[in-house]
Amino acid sequence: MELENAICKCFNIKYPIIQAGMVWCSGWKLAAAVSNAGGLGIIGAGSMYPEVLRTHIQKCKSATDKPFGVNIPLLYPNIQEIIDVVIEEGVKIVFTSAGNPATWTSILKEQGITVVHVIANTKFALKAEEAGVDAIVAEGFEAGGHNGREETTTMCLIPMIKEAVQIPVIAAGGIASGKSMLAAFALGADAVQIGSAFAIAEESSAHPAFKHKIISSAEGDTRLAMKKLVPVRLLRNEFADAIANSEAAGADQIQLREMLGKARAKLGMFEGDMAHGELEIGQVSAMLKEIKPAKQILDEIWQEFTERKKYLSSLDFLF
């Protein structure tokens, strides 16, 4: 797998497992831990001012000699400054999201940077390929954080995207185990991007209260909210319930924006207000029951992936 996999070759990593760039969860400690374990660690720039990002990149370079990347939401403020920091610090892998990849891909690639773009439908997968990205992340409806309006599940999305594009496809959404990773590969994925499972890693910068709320969550405790604004999957709490009630009553973009306010995600995921904060996490949170080191999470996923692959290969189906 390590020698033949397109994504492993592209990033020069051992395992085709990428840690998602999550706001308030994926700082340099998590990225370095995942990269040191053989995957690709990602620093999430979406919650960082440019100079904060620079510090995280520098600390990550000190903590690992393995490849790592930076996730950049293209619609965020200070985008030019963030791009400048990434280039100045010599980052070699950038994942872009939430914006038009045609705007920055050529600029990044001129600097020798490998570019990956996150999409949630075929239309934007084709646009990303046309923009010249090296790979795409196809993120299904199950995923946490900001999500696709179409609500296409990972199982439906991956084969459609794989058929539509010629570049490697990284599956995301609902993947937190070796079994789900194997399912993604069966659908045509070249690698997987995992968010929620790493959000509760010991090295994650998420607040301990948020991690414990995730591992105590149950089926149905997340929902997609704010589709009139920017769709986002939230873990249920007082804030999420208030949003749901307002949406049911017909709240418009202005009302939802007022309820969201500023720094709502920081309040919940980073500062630990479990009642009034915005808690972004995937549906797979209901399956996560233990806080572990990032290396253990990755090793267990890879071990289960290889074991289930061998098991399926050994079955003698008589059709």
Salt bridges, closest charged atoms under 4 A:
GLU51 OE1 - ARG54 NE 3.01
ASP65 OD1 - LYS66 NZ 3.28
GLU88 OE1 - ARG54 NH2 2.83
GLU89 OE2 - ARG54 NH1 2.97
GLU89 OE1 - LYS61 NZ 3.08
ASP134 OD1 - LYS109 NZ 2.90
GLU151 OE2 - LYS227 NZ 3.01
ASP190 OD2 - LYS162 NZ 2.70
GLU238 OE1 - HIS276 NE2 3.59
ASP241 OD1 - ARG223 NH2 3.56
ASP241 OD1 - ARG236 NE 2.84
ASP273 OD2 - HIS276 ND1 3.43
ASP299 OD2 - LYS295 NZ 2.92
GLU300 OE1 - LYS292 NZ 2.61
